Amino acid sequence: MRPRRFPSPALPATLALATLAGCGTPAANIPLTAIGAGRDTLHILGGDATQAAWLGGQRWAVISPASSALNVLDFASHTVVPLAGAKPDALQHPANIFSFADTLFVTDWGLRRTTVWAPDGRMVRAIPAPDLTAGALPRALDGAGRFYYEIAPRAGADGSGNRDSAAVVRVAPGAARADTVARLSPLDLAKVESDAGSRFEQRVFSGQDAWGVLPDGSVWVARAAQNRVDWITPAGKVTHGVPLPDRILEVTRTDRELFVRRFPAELRSTVEQLPFAPVKPPFETAFTGPGSSVWLEKSEAVSDSARAYHVVGRDGKPIREVRVRGFWSRILAVNGTSALVADPDSTGFRLTEAPLPSR
């Protein structure tokens, strides 16, 4: 299924951020804490480390889609082991990972399936991409065994279809239909003219909504335009979060140059022609934390020496702000006691299991 012509839940992101990001004020002062040095460091090769999932104990799975790699890190034994081990053909192009208890789920767009992995590293099941979701692969699982998917609109030849909303849908085991749980804000697009004709492209740094699922089936949606976290109960009741306090960060020439440098030299002239948003979004990404918390990775200025995270509770209100030192450092995942912090180096990433502050 693919949603068509959903009404927009928000203003276009460029306009909304300019008007809302500066006026959001906290309901109360947010406690500020910092993550200190980790107990140990492991290293993975590759140009990216986009997601991680806690597997229990001191074990974490880390995915590197650009290099089609997925490693299991064990800080207790100080080891880094490829997930597929001696059978690398079990994974072709892993794209996303999520865990439930100590079981790992890996979506693979190359093989168009989701694989399920036991704690000992065995692949125990392969689930083909369902026709019910037009081939989309799941992003989360709840305690009732229901998978959750993000269904994008049909982009069309010129990308204009992306002006519609994407939908978060839920599919129960054996169900004949998918239930729409939430609608996401449309992307912030700009019309770009080139020798090949007109095309709608997403503005760089414009941001987009993020979402996740708790074991009981509650869904959270982090709204980029409104800068808040909304909650949806399993019965469908929606609670709107409070606007979070953030600076308005202009997209500077330095920001543009750093973005362009991420690409190979032969592609940079093309990337420079992409449309850029005038201001950065309030957050770059978000993920589910321990308990019923959501962690939002906040946008930062080039001059910042630490990256900030807002931790938001189930009532949609901020609990605290957590900072990790370093412009390029980022938290990939957290459990009840530790955060997995990634720092890039010349050959890949250094991963540290750092203790979370008690308050």
N, C-alpha and C positions, 0 to 999 in steps of 0.2 A: 504494500500500500504506500501511496505517496500523497501527502496533503497538498491541496491546491487552493490558492487564494485565501489563505488564512488571514484574518484581519491582523494588522500590526499591533502587538501589545505595547509598543513604545514609539517615541519619536525616533527619527533617524539618529544614529549614535553620535555623529559629529555635532548636531544641534543640541541633543540632550546633554552630552558631556559638557559642552560649553556653558549650559545654563544650570545644570544640576550638580556637577562635581564640586563646585565651589560653595554651594549653599547647604550641603549636607553637614549636619552637626551631630556629634555624639549625644546620646541621651544622658550620658554621664562620662566622667573622665575614664579613659581606657587604661588599665595597668599596662606598663611597658616592661618587657623582659627581653633578655638576650640569650642566645644559644652560645655556649662556650666551646672550648676545644673538645674534639672527639677522643674516644678512648683508643681507637685504632683506625687505620686507613688501608683500603684496598684499591686496586687500580684496574680499570677496564680500558681496552683499546677501542677506538672509534670516535667519530666526529660528533656524536650526540648521545644524550641520555635523557629521554623525555618523560618517562614514567617509571614508577617503582611500586611494588606491592609487598607488604609484609607477609611472611610465610610462617611466622611463629618463631620464638626464641630470638636468635640473632641472625636469622636468615631473611634475605630480601631478594626479590627478582627485579632486575633492571633491564629495560628494553631500550635498544638503540636502533630505531627504524631505518636510519640512513645507511647503516651498515648491515641491516637485516640480522642483527644479533640480539640474543636474549640470554643473559647470564644470571646465575644464582650466586649471591654473595653470602658467605657464612663467616661472620666476624669471630665466632667461637673457635673455628678451626683455621681461620685465616686463609680461606680458599675462594677462588672465583672459578665456577664451572659452567660451561655452556649448557643451557637447559636440555637441548636435544641429545647431548652427549655424543655417543658413537653413531647416532642416527640423525644427522643434520637435515636429511630430506623430510623429516617430520615437520619442519618449519621452513617456509620459503620466504615470505615477506611479512613477518609479524608486525602488526600495527598498533595494537592496544593490549593492555593486560589489566586484569582485576582479580582479586582473590576473595574467597569466601571461606572463613575459618582457615584451614591450612591447605586448601585446594586452590590451584592457580588456573586461571582461564586465559587463553591466548587467542586473539583474533588474528587471522592471516588472510590478507586480501589477495595474495597470490594464489593460494589454494582454495579460497572462498569457503573457509570453514573456521570453526572455533574448536580448539583442542583443550582437553581437560587433563591436568597433571597432578599426580599424587605427591605427597611430601617427599617420597624417596626418589623423585625424578622420573617416574614412569608415566608415559602417556596412557591414560585409561579410557579415553573416549574422544571421538571426533564428531562434531556436529556440523553438518553442511549449512551454508547460508540458506535461510528459509525463503521460499517464494512469497510467504505472507508479508514479509518486510521488503519486498523487491530486491532481495539479495543483501540488504544491510546486515552487518554483524553486530552482536550485542556489545554493550558497554558496561553492563552491571547485572547483578543477580540478587534477588531477595531470598528471605528464608523460606518462602513458599515455593521456590523453584521457578519463579517467573523471571524471564529475561527482559531487559530494557534496551531499547534501540533509539538512535537518533536518525530520523528519516528526513533527508534533505529534499527540498523542492527540485523539480526538474529545471536545471540551469538553462537549457536551450542553447542553440548554436552561438548566440551572442552574450550569454550569461545573464540575460535580463530576468530569467526565472528566479534567480537568487534574491529578487526583491520580495519574494514570498517568504513566509516563515517556515522554519524547520519544526518538526514535532518530536517530542519524546513519547514513545509508545511502549506499552507493556504487553507481553505475550505469555499467557499461562500455558503450562504443559498440556499438549493435546488440543489447544484452543483453535477454533476455526477463524478467528478474527483477532486483530490487534486493537487494544484500547488506547486511545490518546490520553496521556496523563498531563502533558504540558505543551505549550507552544512557545518557541523561542523567538526572540526579536529578529527581524530580518537583518541581513548584513548591511553595512554602510557601504554603498556602491557609488562609483563615479563612472560616467561614460567617457571612454577613451577612444580617440580617433587615431587610426594608423593607416598605412598603405593597404592593409588587409580589410579595412572597413571599421565599423564601430563595434565596440564591445564594452560590457559592463564589468568592471574590476572592483574588488574590495579594496578600500583605502587601507594602505599600510598603517599600522598602529591604531586602527579604528576600534579594535576589540570586538568581542562577541560573548554571548551568554555561555555559562558553564552549568553543569548539573551533575547530580549524583544520587545514590539510593542508599538507604539504611536497610538493615536486615528485616525490619518489620514492614517494609514496603513504602515508607515515607520517602518522598522525593524533595530534594532542594534544588532551586534554580537561582544561580547568582546572576543578577541582572546588571549588565554592563552600563546601560544607559541610565538607569535609576540608581546605580551603585548601592545595591542592597541584596539580601538573600531572602528569597521567598520559600515557604515550606508548603507542601501539599501532602495531606494525610492519605492513608490508603483508601479512605472513603471519598476523597476528592475535595476536602475542605482546604481552602487556601489561606495562609497567613502571610501577610506582607511584612518584610523586615523593615527596620529603620534605615534611613540613609546613613552611610558610613562617612566618617570625616577623612577627606583627602585633599591634597593640593591639586591645583590645576597645573599640569605639566605640558608646556608647549613642546611640539616636535621640532627640535632644532636642526640646524645643518649638520651638526655632529651626529645626531641620532640617525639622520638619513645616510651619512657616510658609513657609519658602523653597520647599518643594515645592508647596504650595497656590498660591503666587503665580505659578507657571509657567502657570497656567490662566486663561482669561478670567474676568472677575468673575462672570458669570452661572452659571459652573460650579463656583465655589469651594465653595459650601455642600455640593454633592454630593461633591466630592473630599474634603472634611473628614471624611466619614463612612466613608471607606475604612479598612480595617484596616492598622495600621503594625506593622512588626517592632520588637522591643525593642532590637535591636542591628543595626548595619550589617554587610553582608557584608565579607569580607576584600578583595575586589576588585569593581569596578563593571563592567569589561569587560576583554577581552584580545584580542591580535592577534599574528599571526606577524611576527617580526622577521627581520633578516638572518641568513643561515646557517641554523642549526637552533634559533633562539632563540624564546622566547615572552615577550611583554611584557604584564604584568598591571597595569592601572591600579588603584591601591589606593584604598580608601575614605579619606575625610579628614574631620577635624573642622572645624567652622566657624572655629575659631581658627587653623587651619593657614595658613601663608603660602606653602607650596609643595606641589605635587602629586607624589606618589611613584609610581614604577614598579618592580616587581620584574622583572628579566630572568632567565629560567629556561632552562637548557640542555636538551639532548636526554636527559640522564640524570635529569632531574627535579629537579636541584639548582640553587639560586640562584647566579647568576654575579655580579650586582651590583645595586645599587639606584640608580636614576637619578631626579633631582628636577628639576622645572621650576617656576620661581617664579610665584606667582599662584594664588589660590583657584579662579578660573574658567578658568585656562589648562589645556590638555590636549594631549597628543600624539595625533595622528590616525593617523600611520603613520611608519615609519622605513625607511631603506635602509642601505647599508653605511657611509655617512659623515654622513648628515643625518637630522634629525627634522623632521616637519612639525607645527608648533605652532599651535594655534588659540586666539585670544583674542576673546571677544565684545565688541562695542561697541553703541552705540545703534541702528545700522542693519544690523548683520550680524556679520561676523567678520573680524579681521585674521589673515592666515596668514603665518607666518614659517618660512623654511627655516633651521633652526639647526644648526650643526655638532655632531655627537656627540662626547663626550669620547673620547679615544684609549684610556682605561682605565676 
